[in-house]
Amino acid sequence: MDDYLVNATGLKKSYGANHAVDGVSLYIPAGEIYGLVGADGAGKTTTLRLLVGALLPDAGAVNVCGYDVLKQTEQARSTIGYLSQRFSMYEDLTVLENIRFFAEIRGLSSSEWLPRSLEILDFVGLEKFKDRRAGQLSGGMKQKLGLASALVTRPRLLLLDEPTTGVDPVTRQDFWQLVIKLVGSRVGEGVSVIISTPYMDEASRCHRVGFMKNGRIIAEDTPYNLRALLNERILELRGSPLNILRRVAHQDVDVEDVQAFGDRLHIRVSDGKSKAVLKRLKTEIKKASGHVDELRSVPPVLEDVFIALSDQ
């Protein structure tokens, strides 16, 4: 396990009867973007806080960059950059002053943090706004400032806790382009990223994904391998009325689940039964006075896989 930047085994954290983290193990190599994916309350934030040493585990061990987080907390934290869910910059300070503050409390001199800050601001696209007060920044700019402040100390591990929650799709896209560009770049210097997110489209951008539910990681693999679990088992149905389509699909003996995806349904069928269900459904829907616009087999998306694994 010495080759891993993060080596966390058997982490547990409970609050009374609530098992927020229940036996989580993570092994993250250098240069990887790892997505910790799940709904609110799954345990993602608690897991990140255990990794950074902000919480003490009830059981388990955490090693980050060769340091035992429980015994060498400050040394471990010096290798980590952390961006929390909420904007935590000082709004009355400028962009550059905020970065300076976080750099100096980590012990960096001006000869160290200033050239580094200017390089990072150029990387995230805030170089023209270095003298603007943080409180006057847009939501997307605040995200970038948080990322810049987390990077100023040259961390080897970057923990991002739902950094795109509540922002518009364009800002989310811009932020992800920065994260992907960061890994392997001169600015990132081979940093590894653990990012928690409830969004499956973001999970698909990660090198590996851990699906989390009720404090446990229920599956972990590359997005490609996870999607392959449901190859040839997802049908997409468009038509009207949707309630009839859903009811008829649910009644089919070979249908395991039906989920709405916008104006269409994703139908999960038993292994090897796609062709049989395709033949039957059109007839059954017509008998029920429904109308089919399109019914076809489609490649699974990560949301299909997460729902299927959660049902087990």
C-alpha positions in Angstrom: 0.0 0.0 0.0 3.0 2.3 0.0 2.3 3.4 -3.5 -0.9 5.1 -2.5 -1.2 8.7 -1.7 -4.2 8.0 0.5 -4.5 4.8 2.4 -7.6 4.7 4.6 -8.8 1.4 6.0 -12.0 0.6 7.9 -13.1 4.1 8.8 -16.1 4.4 11.1 -17.8 7.4 12.5 -21.2 7.3 14.3 -23.4 9.9 16.0 -25.5 8.0 18.3 -27.4 5.4 16.3 -26.5 7.2 13.0 -23.6 5.4 11.3 -22.4 8.3 9.2 -19.3 6.4 8.0 -19.5 2.6 8.3 -16.3 0.7 7.3 -15.0 2.9 4.4 -11.6 2.1 2.9 -10.0 4.2 0.2 -6.7 3.7 -1.7 -5.9 6.7 -4.0 -2.7 6.7 -6.1 -1.0 9.9 -7.2 -2.5 11.8 -10.1 -6.0 10.4 -9.8 -9.4 12.1 -9.7 -11.6 10.0 -7.4 -15.3 10.7 -7.2 -17.1 10.0 -3.9 -20.7 9.9 -5.2 -24.0 9.6 -3.3 -27.1 11.4 -2.2 -27.2 13.9 0.7 -26.6 12.1 4.0 -24.6 9.2 2.4 -21.5 10.1 4.4 -19.4 11.8 1.8 -18.6 15.0 3.8 -17.9 13.0 7.0 -15.5 10.8 5.1 -13.6 13.9 3.8 -13.4 15.3 7.3 -11.9 12.1 8.6 -9.3 12.1 5.8 -8.2 15.7 6.7 -8.2 15.0 10.4 -11.1 17.4 11.2 -12.9 14.5 12.8 -11.5 11.6 14.8 -12.7 8.1 13.6 -14.4 5.7 16.0 -12.4 3.0 14.2 -10.0 2.7 11.3 -6.7 4.3 10.2 -5.8 7.0 7.7 -2.5 7.6 6.1 -2.0 10.6 3.7 1.3 11.1 1.9 3.1 8.8 4.3 1.7 10.5 7.4 -0.6 8.9 10.0 -3.4 11.4 10.2 -4.2 10.5 13.8 -0.6 10.7 15.1 1.0 13.2 12.6 -2.0 15.4 12.0 -0.2 18.7 11.2 2.3 17.0 8.9 -0.6 15.3 7.1 -2.6 18.5 6.8 0.4 20.3 5.3 0.0 18.0 2.2 -3.7 18.6 1.8 -5.7 21.3 0.2 -9.4 21.4 1.3 -12.4 23.2 -0.3 -15.5 22.9 1.8 -19.1 23.1 0.6 -19.6 26.7 1.7 -17.6 29.7 0.6 -15.2 30.3 3.4 -13.1 33.2 2.2 -13.0 36.7 3.9 -15.4 38.8 1.8 -13.9 42.1 2.9 -10.4 41.1 1.7 -9.4 41.1 -1.9 -8.7 38.0 -3.9 -4.9 38.3 -3.4 -5.3 39.1 0.2 -7.3 36.0 0.8 -4.7 33.8 -0.8 -2.0 35.6 1.2 -3.8 34.9 4.4 -4.1 31.2 3.8 -0.5 31.0 2.6 0.9 32.8 5.6 -1.0 30.8 8.2 0.7 27.8 6.6 4.1 29.5 7.1 4.9 30.6 3.6 7.0 33.8 3.1 6.1 36.5 0.6 8.9 35.3 -1.7 7.1 31.9 -1.7 3.4 32.7 -1.8 3.4 35.7 -4.1 4.8 34.2 -7.3 2.9 31.0 -6.6 -0.3 33.0 -6.1 0.1 34.9 -9.4 0.7 31.6 -11.2 -2.4 30.0 -9.7 -4.6 33.1 -10.4 -3.5 33.0 -14.0 -4.3 29.2 -14.1 -7.9 29.7 -12.7 -8.6 32.8 -14.7 -8.6 35.3 -11.8 -5.5 37.3 -12.6 -7.5 40.3 -13.7 -9.5 40.3 -10.5 -6.7 40.0 -7.9 -7.6 43.3 -6.3 -11.4 42.8 -6.2 -13.0 42.1 -2.9 -14.1 38.5 -2.5 -17.6 39.6 -1.5 -18.0 41.2 -5.0 -17.2 38.0 -6.9 -19.7 35.9 -8.7 -20.4 32.3 -7.5 -18.1 30.9 -10.1 -15.3 33.3 -9.2 -15.7 32.4 -5.5 -15.2 28.7 -6.4 -12.1 29.6 -8.3 -10.8 31.7 -5.4 -11.4 28.7 -3.1 -9.5 26.4 -5.4 -6.6 28.9 -5.7 -6.4 29.3 -1.9 -6.3 25.5 -1.6 -3.5 25.2 -4.1 -1.2 27.9 -2.9 0.6 25.6 -0.4 1.3 23.0 -3.2 -0.8 20.2 -1.7 -0.3 16.7 -3.0 -4.0 15.9 -2.2 -6.9 18.1 -2.9 -10.3 17.4 -1.2 -13.3 19.1 -2.8 -16.6 18.7 -0.9 -19.4 19.2 -3.4 -17.8 22.3 -4.9 -20.4 22.7 -7.7 -23.6 22.4 -5.6 -26.0 25.3 -6.3 -24.1 26.8 -9.3 -25.3 27.0 -12.9 -24.4 24.4 -15.5 -21.9 26.7 -17.3 -20.0 27.4 -14.0 -20.0 23.6 -13.2 -18.5 22.9 -16.6 -15.8 25.6 -16.2 -14.9 24.3 -12.8 -14.5 20.7 -14.0 -12.4 21.8 -16.9 -10.1 23.4 -14.3 -9.9 20.2 -12.1 -9.2 18.0 -15.1 -6.6 20.4 -16.4 -5.0 20.7 -12.9 -4.1 17.0 -12.6 -0.8 16.5 -14.3 -0.3 20.2 -15.0 2.8 22.1 -13.8 0.5 24.1 -11.4 -1.0 20.9 -10.0 2.3 19.0 -9.9 0.7 15.6 -10.0 -1.9 16.4 -7.3 -4.6 13.8 -6.6 -8.2 14.9 -6.2 -11.0 13.4 -4.1 -14.2 15.1 -5.0 -17.6 14.5 -3.5 -20.7 15.0 -5.6 -24.3 14.0 -5.9 -24.2 14.5 -9.7 -23.7 11.5 -11.9 -22.5 13.5 -14.9 -19.7 14.8 -12.7 -18.9 11.2 -11.6 -18.4 10.2 -15.2 -15.5 12.6 -15.4 -13.5 10.9 -12.7 -10.8 8.3 -13.1 -12.6 6.1 -10.5 -15.8 6.4 -8.7 -17.0 5.1 -5.3 -20.8 4.9 -4.9 -21.7 5.7 -1.3 -24.9 4.9 0.5 -25.7 4.8 4.3 -22.1 5.4 5.2 -20.8 2.5 3.0 -19.1 2.3 -0.4 -21.4 -0.1 -2.2 -19.3 -0.2 -5.4 -16.0 1.2 -6.7 -14.5 1.1 -10.2 -13.9 3.2 -13.3 -17.1 4.8 -14.8 -16.6 2.5 -17.9 -16.5 -0.7 -15.8 -19.5 0.4 -13.6 -21.6 1.2 -16.7 -20.7 -2.2 -18.1 -22.5 -3.9 -15.2 -25.8 -3.0 -17.0 -24.8 -3.4 -20.7 -27.8 -4.6 -22.8 -30.1 -4.1 -19.8 -31.5 -0.6 -20.2 -34.4 0.3 -22.5 -35.4 3.9 -23.1 -39.1 4.6 -23.6 -40.7 7.8 -24.9 -44.4 8.3 -25.4 -47.6 9.3 -23.6 -49.2 9.4 -21.1 -46.2 8.7 -19.0 -48.2 7.2 -16.1 -49.6 4.4 -18.4 -46.2 3.7 -19.9 -44.7 3.4 -16.4 -47.5 1.1 -15.1 -47.3 -1.2 -18.1 -43.6 -1.4 -17.9 -43.6 -2.2 -14.2 -46.1 -5.1 -14.8 -43.7 -6.9 -17.2 -42.3 -10.0 -15.6 -38.7 -9.3 -16.9 -38.6 -5.6 -15.8 -36.7 -4.9 -12.6 -37.2 -1.2 -12.3 -38.6 1.9 -14.1 -37.2 5.4 -13.6 -38.1 8.8 -15.1 -35.3 10.6 -16.9 -36.9 13.9 -17.9 -39.6 13.2 -20.5 -38.7 9.6 -20.9 -38.4 6.4 -18.9 -35.3 4.2 -18.3 -36.4 0.6 -17.9 -34.0 -1.9 -16.3 -34.6 -5.5 -17.5 -33.3 -8.8 -16.3 -30.1 -10.0 -17.9 -30.6 -11.4 -21.4 -34.3 -10.2 -21.6 -34.0 -7.0 -23.6 -35.2 -8.3 -26.9 -38.2 -10.1 -25.3 -39.3 -7.0 -23.4 -38.9 -4.8 -26.5 -41.3 -7.1 -28.4 -43.9 -7.2 -25.6 -44.0 -3.6 -24.4 -45.2 -1.9 -27.6 -48.2 -4.4 -27.8 -49.0 -4.1 -24.1 -48.8 -0.3 -24.1 -51.1 -0.1 -27.1 -53.6 -2.4 -25.3 -53.6 0.0 -22.3 -54.4 3.0 -24.6 -50.8 4.4 -24.4 -48.7 5.7 -27.3 -45.1 4.8 -28.0 -42.9 7.4 -29.7 -39.7 5.5 -29.3 -38.6 2.3 -27.5 -35.0 1.2 -27.9 -32.0 -0.3 -26.1 -29.6 2.4 -24.9 -26.2 2.3 -23.1 -26.5 2.6 -19.3 -25.6 5.8 -17.6 -24.0 5.9 -14.1 -27.4 6.9 -12.6 -28.9 3.6 -13.9 -26.0 1.7 -12.2 -26.3 3.6 -8.9 -30.0 2.9 -8.7 -29.5 -0.8 -9.5 -26.8 -1.2 -6.9 -28.9 0.7 -4.3 -31.8 -1.7 -4.8 -29.7 -4.7 -3.9 
